[in-house]
Every structure is written in C-alpha cells, then in structure tokens.
Amino acid sequence: MKRIFLVCGSGICTSTAVAQKVSKALDERGLKGKYKIAQGKASEVAAQSSGYDLCISTTVLGGECHCPLVIGTQFLLGRNTEPIVDKIVEILQK
C-alpha cells in the first residue's frame, strides 16, 4: 500500500477537495486499493513526510520534504491535470 501525504495551508478544505480528485484519477488508472491518502498542513511536511511514498502540496512548503513531492495546484483549477496524474502514477509505481 502506497502512502500519499496531501497537504494544504490548513489541512482541511483544499486538501479534501484535491484528495477526492486525486483518488478519482488514480482509481481510473487502475490503482484503486493500492494507495492511502492522509491529509495535513503544509507546516507538517518536514516532520512527517519521511513516512510517506509521495507528498502532494497545494501550497508553497516552508520546510524540507523527505519524499518525492508533486505540486497539485492544477487540481484546484481543474485543468491540465493529466501530466500531474502521470507523474503521481510514475512515482507510486516505483
């Protein structure tokens, strides 16, 4: 099971919306049941990211990330997300 840490500024609203979109995209790519998404605040990345396979952030991170990082702001805009989904799938399949 791959672990994804999805973060935004507050760890609530934006990350919830993006988590739904990422889940849908990954499920459509045949990864249903192969990943788990945890949500958090951008300020928690430095302390918690080493326990994850991937971090997706919708905001600028103030600290260090200890796993592969993908910027997911395109999910908020709802366009041009395919290249980001491709990158996420590539990282998760390693």
C-alpha angles and dihedrals in degrees: 000000000000117000121219123192108204113191140183134165097282101018093235125068108026095036090052093053093046093045090059092050093046092048092051092048094048093046089052088053092056098259098116110141093012099092142041125208122212120187127217149145123286088238089064096058098089092052100039110027096088089073093059137075093217140010122208115193130189093191140042112282118229095200143037123295117215098198135044110301129211123185107226104187091119088070088064091054092045096223139095092017097137095085090050092048089049090054092047092051091047091053094045093050094055 
